[in-house]
Amino acid sequence: MTYPGFDTQWLTQHGAVHTAQEIAHQPRLWREMAATLTATEADDNAFLQPLFALPGFRIVMTGAGTSAYAGEALAPWLVRQGMDARAVATTDIVSNPREYLDPNAPTLLVSFARSGNSPESVAAVAVADQTVTNIWHLILTCNGEGELYRYAQQSDKARCHLMPEGSNDKSFAMTSSYTCMTLSAIVLLGSATRAACTEQVERVASCVENGTAQWADKVNTLAEMDYQRLIILGSGGLAGVAREGALKSLELSAGRVVTGFESSLGFRHGPKFMINPETLVIQFFSTDSYTRQYDRDMYSEIRANGKTLSHIALTAVDEGDIDGEFISVADAKLDDVWLTFPYIVFAQMLAMTKSLQLGLTPDNPCPSGEVNRVVQGVTIYPFS
């Protein structure tokens, strides 16, 4: 699958070919990951199911940056599945382990790690091993040569899934790595059968394949607008997806687009001051009928205020009874955790296209090196 509207040679000349390819090939990688997880179902269950049955068992999902936001998107959904689940960034665990790790609670640390080499990702695993009496690890990574992958091969209390070939993004920003690791966690930790998950993966992949060309025209129109600020709103786990969508535009614009994220209800409590006539607001609407009421109320309020440069909502439900601009990205058979995928692909497309419109190179928007693809310059101090 090629990125719609752009020639490969042109993308190469403008430093965007890796970003474009990594956005475009995600549906194929999702299908590959689903097939892999179906094949490993027995071994996965043998590792995970005894843990789920432990009294007081908890799941801590961790990573840094985009990898942390994968956990933020999934934690509310896992709680709804009846699990004690929380998302804590590796950057918090490493600096404040006593505040986030309970030594007495049987814990599965789920590490999302594109490279598996980030200093905090490696240190979080080590600190957890020091701190928690009964600790197990589920490592989701894109790099078979990374430190976390090697750790898992040597530990009988760790299980690792390597994401499909092509997910270890060559570009600066995480795109296919984020969605593949998120998808893997949904399948591995959720209560649905692998057959049911495979059906949902196919629905999502087809939705994105069919929708990408249609979204490209709207993405181009938005990117041509002279917005200086981007705000993305979502409720529940979709607030985590909104945070990741906002980060993509912050990264690929090298900070020239100031971004923010919030929940629909939380936006009124101060962050709404971010809106001015140079602001683009995007909302990720929930498919949950109760939650969507709050999304719709905030949409109508922002529209009535008339302060934005542009304001749109992505949705999977017909919103024809309220005025505004809505982009249908999926069908209503997808619940919020699966809407993660079309919603974030739209945000990825916008981030890349805006980067190009600003004259930047999305594959490396910071060639001077102040910000790096794999974080550098972190000192890890001994913990006891």
GIZIGI-V617192 format. One record per helix or strand of 3 or more residues. SS is the DSSP state (helix for helix, strand for strand). FROM is the first residue (numbers start at 0). TO is the last residue. If there is no record, write none. Layout:
BEGIN
ss = <SS	SS>
from = <FROM	FROM>
to = <TO	TO>
END
This chain:
BEGIN
ss = <helix	helix	helix	helix	strand	helix	strand	helix	helix	strand	helix	strand	helix	strand	helix	helix	strand	helix	strand	helix	helix	strand	helix	strand	strand	helix	helix>
from = <7	16	25	40	57	65	84	89	96	106	118	134	146	157	175	193	228	236	257	265	270	278	288	309	325	335	361>
to = <12	23	38	51	61	79	86	94	99	112	130	140	153	161	188	223	233	251	261	267	273	283	304	314	327	356	363>
END
